[in-house]
Every structure is written in C-alpha cells, then in structure tokens.
Amino acid sequence: MSDLTLYHAGPSPFARKVRVAAIELGTMQRITLVEQHVAPGKENAAYARDTNPLKRIPAMRLEDGCTLLDSGLICTYLNEQANGTLVPAGGDIRWQVLNVLAVADGLTELAVAMRYETAVRPEDKRWDAWSDDQREKIVNALDWLEAHADDIAHDVPDLAGIAIVCALDYLDFRHPAVGWREGRDKLVALHAGFADRESFASTAPGG
C-alpha cells in the first residue's frame, strides 16, 4: 500500500539518495513517485505553496499530510519506520557516519550548484572564478572522503555510503572532467562494491 508521496526528479542526486535508501530498507512499495522539476527561474508557485516553500526536491508527503523537506530527514524517517541500520543508533560510529554524510551531501550541493552555473545561467552572466572555486571545494571534499572512507561500512551501505555513491555518479553524469577516480582507490572500491546493487543500478542517473 502506498501511503507516502515522494516528489523527485530523475537526475537529482538527493532524490536518488532517498530512493536508494527506500529500496535498501524494503519500503519502496509504500512510496508513490511524483516527478517534479525545479531549477532557478522556474516559478513552481503551486509546488512552493502546497509542498515545499524552498522549491527544492526531494520532498515527501506523509499519510497525515505532513511534508518532510530534506533528503537526510526523509532517509532518517524511512530508516526509523523500517527499524533499519542506515544510521548507527549510537556510539562513535554514529558520529563518524553522520560526519561523512555531511561531507558527501556538501559535495553534492556544490556539484548541483556548479551544474546550474554552467548549464542554466546565461553564458554572458557566468562567473568562471566562482565555478573554479566550487570545483576546488569538490576536489577537497573528494580527498577528504578518500581519507575517511574506512569510517563507513563497505559490505552493506549505510546512509553515508549511499550519499557518496550518489555524489560520485552525479559527478560522472554532470561533471566527468572532475575525474574523481584518479588517486582515490578507496572511493573507487566503495563505488564498485555498491554500484551493481539493485538499489543503485535501478536508480542510476540517465538510466
């Protein structure tokens, strides 16, 4: 029975993170997917009024009408509903996973913003120095994730691992020139270990 509505768009790495988490938790059958495209310059007045005032995706409407407005919050909700283990319940490992998750999500935010700058903003208004700065931050985040890859699970994905693979696939999809694999053997191994799982393969961007 579907009692949850997920507003998403196929290319969105944050919406994909939710879908991967739902598949891993076995709760995808509870979710109705509604395609919702958002981008700078799109009005989306009805979506802002009725669903997400920030005009961002994903958003999830619950059976009682409440709407969750952040991918991490949605994933945490699904994990709790399913008594899952995507986020460790306590101890040092919980904070390690959440810390890695924060960096992976930050990297993804940078990559999405850079996509808007290079593909949506009119060419005569683009700021090359800004894009270069975003790219440098992305590289810094990749190096940090490589150094902290052992802080998260490599057998069954936790929420940080899901966020990392979604971020890396988004870089391949939108920013292949970043070349995230070079010199980052641990990230390559993490990605390879999870990429063929049904949750990732069935939600791959561009697939």
Short mmCIF file of the C-alpha atoms (twelve columns), coordinates in Angstrom:
data_MODEL
# 
_entry.id   MODEL 
# 
loop_
_atom_site.group_PDB 
_atom_site.id 
_atom_site.type_symbol 
_atom_site.label_atom_id 
_atom_site.label_alt_id 
_atom_site.label_comp_id 
_atom_site.label_asym_id 
_atom_site.label_seq_id 
_atom_site.Cartn_x 
_atom_site.Cartn_y 
_atom_site.Cartn_z 
_atom_site.pdbx_PDB_model_num 
ATOM 1   C CA . MET A 1   0.000  0.000  0.000   1 
ATOM 2   C CA . SER A 2   1.331  3.434  -0.940  1 
ATOM 3   C CA . ASP A 3   0.967  5.914  1.900   1 
ATOM 4   C CA . LEU A 4   3.971  8.127  1.130   1 
ATOM 5   C CA . THR A 5   4.466  10.514 -1.818  1 
ATOM 6   C CA . LEU A 6   7.975  11.373 -2.967  1 
ATOM 7   C CA . TYR A 7   8.431  14.436 -5.143  1 
ATOM 8   C CA . HIS A 8   11.570 13.839 -7.157  1 
ATOM 9   C CA . ALA A 9   13.355 14.260 -10.487 1 
ATOM 10  C CA . GLY A 10  15.420 11.542 -12.120 1 
ATOM 11  C CA . PRO A 11  18.727 13.446 -12.342 1 
ATOM 12  C CA . SER A 12  18.584 14.740 -8.745  1 
ATOM 13  C CA . PRO A 13  21.261 13.019 -6.617  1 
ATOM 14  C CA . PHE A 14  19.394 13.970 -3.434  1 
ATOM 15  C CA . ALA A 15  16.134 12.446 -4.628  1 
ATOM 16  C CA . ARG A 16  18.092 9.395  -5.766  1 
ATOM 17  C CA . LYS A 17  19.566 9.039  -2.283  1 
ATOM 18  C CA . VAL A 18  16.038 8.697  -0.896  1 
ATOM 19  C CA . ARG A 19  15.050 6.120  -3.494  1 
ATOM 20  C CA . VAL A 20  18.194 4.061  -2.858  1 
ATOM 21  C CA . ALA A 21  17.549 4.182  0.878   1 
ATOM 22  C CA . ALA A 22  13.924 3.123  0.404   1 
ATOM 23  C CA . ILE A 23  14.938 0.150  -1.753  1 
ATOM 24  C CA . GLU A 24  17.618 -0.905 0.728   1 
ATOM 25  C CA . LEU A 25  15.070 -0.676 3.554   1 
ATOM 26  C CA . GLY A 26  12.398 -2.578 1.622   1 
ATOM 27  C CA . THR A 27  9.914  0.301  1.828   1 
ATOM 28  C CA . MET A 28  9.741  1.371  -1.807  1 
ATOM 29  C CA . GLN A 29  6.311  -0.219 -2.169  1 
ATOM 30  C CA . ARG A 30  4.970  2.368  0.261   1 
ATOM 31  C CA . ILE A 31  6.039  5.256  -1.972  1 
ATOM 32  C CA . THR A 32  4.264  6.919  -4.889  1 
ATOM 33  C CA . LEU A 33  6.724  8.814  -7.098  1 
ATOM 34  C CA . VAL A 34  5.701  12.215 -8.456  1 
ATOM 35  C CA . GLU A 35  8.015  13.853 -10.982 1 
ATOM 36  C CA . GLN A 36  8.732  17.445 -10.007 1 
ATOM 37  C CA . HIS A 37  11.335 19.530 -11.813 1 
ATOM 38  C CA . VAL A 38  12.824 22.555 -10.091 1 
ATOM 39  C CA . ALA A 39  15.527 24.909 -11.300 1 
ATOM 40  C CA . PRO A 40  16.465 28.567 -10.988 1 
ATOM 41  C CA . GLY A 41  13.989 30.648 -12.955 1 
ATOM 42  C CA . LYS A 42  11.153 28.106 -12.762 1 
ATOM 43  C CA . GLU A 43  8.183  29.589 -10.953 1 
ATOM 44  C CA . ASN A 44  6.688  26.401 -9.416  1 
ATOM 45  C CA . ALA A 45  4.253  28.509 -7.397  1 
ATOM 46  C CA . ALA A 46  1.886  25.628 -6.672  1 
ATOM 47  C CA . TYR A 47  4.712  23.387 -5.504  1 
ATOM 48  C CA . ALA A 48  6.048  26.140 -3.232  1 
ATOM 49  C CA . ARG A 49  2.585  26.816 -1.816  1 
ATOM 50  C CA . ASP A 50  1.388  23.249 -1.344  1 
ATOM 51  C CA . THR A 51  4.528  21.166 -0.807  1 
ATOM 52  C CA . ASN A 52  7.930  22.781 -0.292  1 
ATOM 53  C CA . PRO A 53  8.312  26.538 0.304   1 
ATOM 54  C CA . LEU A 54  12.003 26.207 -0.577  1 
ATOM 55  C CA . LYS A 55  11.081 24.858 -4.047  1 
ATOM 56  C CA . ARG A 56  13.600 22.039 -3.701  1 
ATOM 57  C CA . ILE A 57  13.493 18.312 -4.194  1 
ATOM 58  C CA . PRO A 58  13.088 15.809 -2.791  1 
ATOM 59  C CA . ALA A 59  10.107 16.292 -0.535  1 
ATOM 60  C CA . MET A 60  7.985  13.539 0.980   1 
ATOM 61  C CA . ARG A 61  4.353  13.866 1.986   1 
ATOM 62  C CA . LEU A 62  3.315  11.536 4.767   1 
ATOM 63  C CA . GLU A 63  -0.083 9.918  5.193   1 
ATOM 64  C CA . ASP A 64  -1.129 12.541 7.757   1 
ATOM 65  C CA . GLY A 65  -0.366 15.365 5.311   1 
ATOM 66  C CA . CYS A 66  2.915  16.439 6.915   1 
ATOM 67  C CA . THR A 67  5.715  17.022 4.402   1 
ATOM 68  C CA . LEU A 68  9.382  16.293 5.066   1 
ATOM 69  C CA . LEU A 69  11.595 18.748 3.175   1 
ATOM 70  C CA . ASP A 70  15.162 17.417 3.247   1 
ATOM 71  C CA . SER A 71  16.702 14.234 1.830   1 
ATOM 72  C CA . GLY A 72  18.568 13.424 5.038   1 
ATOM 73  C CA . LEU A 73  15.434 13.921 7.118   1 
ATOM 74  C CA . ILE A 74  13.427 11.729 4.729   1 
ATOM 75  C CA . CYS A 75  16.031 8.966  4.836   1 
ATOM 76  C CA . THR A 76  16.171 9.120  8.637   1 
ATOM 77  C CA . TYR A 77  12.371 8.853  8.775   1 
ATOM 78  C CA . LEU A 78  12.327 5.845  6.448   1 
ATOM 79  C CA . ASN A 79  15.137 4.219  8.404   1 
ATOM 80  C CA . GLU A 80  13.246 4.632  11.677  1 
ATOM 81  C CA . GLN A 81  9.992  3.400  10.162  1 
ATOM 82  C CA . ALA A 82  11.721 0.245  8.942   1 
ATOM 83  C CA . ASN A 83  13.853 -0.253 12.079  1 
ATOM 84  C CA . GLY A 84  16.785 -0.052 9.675   1 
ATOM 85  C CA . THR A 85  20.505 0.329  10.204  1 
ATOM 86  C CA . LEU A 86  21.328 3.002  7.632   1 
ATOM 87  C CA . VAL A 87  22.318 5.269  10.522  1 
ATOM 88  C CA . PRO A 88  24.007 3.611  13.515  1 
ATOM 89  C CA . ALA A 89  21.943 4.051  16.670  1 
ATOM 90  C CA . GLY A 90  24.765 5.330  18.872  1 
ATOM 91  C CA . GLY A 91  28.422 5.393  19.766  1 
ATOM 92  C CA . ASP A 92  31.379 6.820  17.882  1 
ATOM 93  C CA . ILE A 93  30.373 5.079  14.653  1 
ATOM 94  C CA . ARG A 94  27.122 7.072  14.537  1 
ATOM 95  C CA . TRP A 95  29.008 10.378 14.501  1 
ATOM 96  C CA . GLN A 96  31.558 9.073  12.016  1 
ATOM 97  C CA . VAL A 97  28.793 8.097  9.594   1 
ATOM 98  C CA . LEU A 98  26.932 11.379 10.067  1 
ATOM 99  C CA . ASN A 99  30.140 13.357 9.578   1 
ATOM 100 C CA . VAL A 100 30.945 11.538 6.316   1 
ATOM 101 C CA . LEU A 101 27.327 12.030 5.261   1 
ATOM 102 C CA . ALA A 102 27.639 15.782 5.826   1 
ATOM 103 C CA . VAL A 103 30.703 15.999 3.576   1 
ATOM 104 C CA . ALA A 104 29.128 13.830 0.859   1 
ATOM 105 C CA . ASP A 105 25.975 15.964 0.894   1 
ATOM 106 C CA . GLY A 106 28.052 19.143 0.836   1 
ATOM 107 C CA . LEU A 107 29.980 17.870 -2.172  1 
ATOM 108 C CA . THR A 108 26.685 17.103 -3.902  1 
ATOM 109 C CA . GLU A 109 25.342 20.595 -3.179  1 
ATOM 110 C CA . LEU A 110 28.459 22.065 -4.786  1 
ATOM 111 C CA . ALA A 111 28.134 19.840 -7.855  1 
ATOM 112 C CA . VAL A 112 24.462 20.742 -8.345  1 
ATOM 113 C CA . ALA A 113 25.205 24.450 -7.947  1 
ATOM 114 C CA . MET A 114 28.017 24.212 -10.482 1 
ATOM 115 C CA . ARG A 115 25.648 22.473 -12.894 1 
ATOM 116 C CA . TYR A 116 23.202 25.373 -12.593 1 
ATOM 117 C CA . GLU A 117 26.005 27.866 -13.209 1 
ATOM 118 C CA . THR A 118 27.262 26.136 -16.352 1 
ATOM 119 C CA . ALA A 119 24.001 24.856 -17.850 1 
ATOM 120 C CA . VAL A 120 21.217 27.172 -16.669 1 
ATOM 121 C CA . ARG A 121 22.765 30.619 -16.196 1 
ATOM 122 C CA . PRO A 122 23.089 32.584 -19.477 1 
ATOM 123 C CA . GLU A 123 26.619 32.304 -20.806 1 
ATOM 124 C CA . ASP A 124 27.322 36.043 -20.643 1 
ATOM 125 C CA . LYS A 125 26.458 36.063 -16.923 1 
ATOM 126 C CA . ARG A 126 28.582 33.098 -15.843 1 
ATOM 127 C CA . TRP A 127 31.344 33.652 -13.299 1 
ATOM 128 C CA . ASP A 128 34.352 31.479 -14.072 1 
ATOM 129 C CA . ALA A 129 36.119 32.280 -10.793 1 
ATOM 130 C CA . TRP A 130 33.070 31.088 -8.854  1 
ATOM 131 C CA . SER A 131 32.932 27.819 -10.821 1 
ATOM 132 C CA . ASP A 132 36.655 27.292 -10.286 1 
ATOM 133 C CA . ASP A 133 36.146 27.771 -6.551  1 
ATOM 134 C CA . GLN A 134 33.315 25.210 -6.498  1 
ATOM 135 C CA . ARG A 135 35.488 22.744 -8.377  1 
ATOM 136 C CA . GLU A 136 38.323 23.213 -5.884  1 
ATOM 137 C CA . LYS A 137 35.948 22.562 -2.981  1 
ATOM 138 C CA . ILE A 138 34.666 19.418 -4.717  1 
ATOM 139 C CA . VAL A 139 38.224 18.140 -5.116  1 
ATOM 140 C CA . ASN A 140 38.927 18.920 -1.452  1 
ATOM 141 C CA . ALA A 141 35.797 17.018 -0.428  1 
ATOM 142 C CA . LEU A 142 36.769 14.034 -2.582  1 
ATOM 143 C CA . ASP A 143 40.199 13.940 -0.961  1 
ATOM 144 C CA . TRP A 144 38.603 14.133 2.481   1 
ATOM 145 C CA . LEU A 145 36.201 11.299 1.669   1 
ATOM 146 C CA . GLU A 146 39.091 9.196  0.397   1 
ATOM 147 C CA . ALA A 147 40.901 9.745  3.698   1 
ATOM 148 C CA . HIS A 148 37.786 8.858  5.729   1 
ATOM 149 C CA . ALA A 149 36.400 6.037  3.593   1 
ATOM 150 C CA . ASP A 150 37.148 3.490  6.320   1 
ATOM 151 C CA . ASP A 151 34.781 5.294  8.704   1 
ATOM 152 C CA . ILE A 152 31.746 3.759  6.977   1 
ATOM 153 C CA . ALA A 153 30.519 0.281  6.048   1 
ATOM 154 C CA . HIS A 154 31.771 -1.369 2.868   1 
ATOM 155 C CA . ASP A 155 29.682 -4.560 2.982   1 
ATOM 156 C CA . VAL A 156 26.130 -3.195 3.236   1 
ATOM 157 C CA . PRO A 157 25.659 0.522  2.522   1 
ATOM 158 C CA . ASP A 158 24.866 2.917  5.338   1 
ATOM 159 C CA . LEU A 159 23.438 6.366  4.641   1 
ATOM 160 C CA . ALA A 160 26.900 7.889  4.193   1 
ATOM 161 C CA . GLY A 161 27.864 5.229  1.650   1 
ATOM 162 C CA . ILE A 162 24.630 5.825  -0.235  1 
ATOM 163 C CA . ALA A 163 25.293 9.571  -0.329  1 
ATOM 164 C CA . ILE A 164 28.868 9.054  -1.533  1 
ATOM 165 C CA . VAL A 165 27.910 6.776  -4.423  1 
ATOM 166 C CA . CYS A 166 25.073 9.109  -5.461  1 
ATOM 167 C CA . ALA A 167 27.533 12.016 -5.420  1 
ATOM 168 C CA . LEU A 168 30.160 10.146 -7.440  1 
ATOM 169 C CA . ASP A 169 27.620 9.020  -10.029 1 
ATOM 170 C CA . TYR A 170 26.348 12.598 -10.304 1 
ATOM 171 C CA . LEU A 171 29.893 13.777 -10.984 1 
ATOM 172 C CA . ASP A 172 30.193 11.160 -13.739 1 
ATOM 173 C CA . PHE A 173 26.822 12.272 -15.122 1 
ATOM 174 C CA . ARG A 174 27.245 16.055 -14.992 1 
ATOM 175 C CA . HIS A 175 30.941 16.783 -14.367 1 
ATOM 176 C CA . PRO A 176 33.054 13.954 -15.791 1 
ATOM 177 C CA . ALA A 177 36.035 16.292 -16.183 1 
ATOM 178 C CA . VAL A 178 36.436 16.307 -12.384 1 
ATOM 179 C CA . GLY A 179 37.917 12.807 -12.705 1 
ATOM 180 C CA . TRP A 180 37.119 11.685 -9.164  1 
ATOM 181 C CA . ARG A 181 38.716 8.229  -9.586  1 
ATOM 182 C CA . GLU A 182 42.292 9.411  -10.049 1 
ATOM 183 C CA . GLY A 183 44.354 8.728  -6.944  1 
ATOM 184 C CA . ARG A 184 41.321 7.686  -4.879  1 
ATOM 185 C CA . ASP A 185 41.458 3.899  -4.697  1 
ATOM 186 C CA . LYS A 186 39.221 3.639  -1.622  1 
ATOM 187 C CA . LEU A 187 36.420 5.608  -3.242  1 
ATOM 188 C CA . VAL A 188 36.790 3.519  -6.399  1 
ATOM 189 C CA . ALA A 189 36.488 0.333  -4.326  1 
ATOM 190 C CA . LEU A 190 33.499 1.657  -2.372  1 
ATOM 191 C CA . HIS A 191 31.734 2.671  -5.579  1 
ATOM 192 C CA . ALA A 192 32.479 -0.648 -7.284  1 
ATOM 193 C CA . GLY A 193 31.226 -2.580 -4.270  1 
ATOM 194 C CA . PHE A 194 27.820 -0.902 -4.312  1 
ATOM 195 C CA . ALA A 195 27.203 0.127  -7.949  1 
ATOM 196 C CA . ASP A 196 25.730 -3.226 -9.016  1 
ATOM 197 C CA . ARG A 197 23.281 -3.469 -6.138  1 
ATOM 198 C CA . GLU A 198 19.704 -3.271 -7.383  1 
ATOM 199 C CA . SER A 199 19.082 -0.108 -5.367  1 
ATOM 200 C CA . PHE A 200 21.851 1.772  -7.178  1 
ATOM 201 C CA . ALA A 201 21.594 0.157  -10.621 1 
ATOM 202 C CA . SER A 202 17.852 0.795  -10.923 1 
ATOM 203 C CA . THR A 203 18.170 4.475  -9.969  1 
ATOM 204 C CA . ALA A 204 21.301 5.427  -11.904 1 
ATOM 205 C CA . PRO A 205 21.132 8.939  -13.425 1 
ATOM 206 C CA . GLY A 206 20.458 8.858  -17.121 1 
ATOM 207 C CA . GLY A 207 19.347 5.239  -16.865 1 
# 
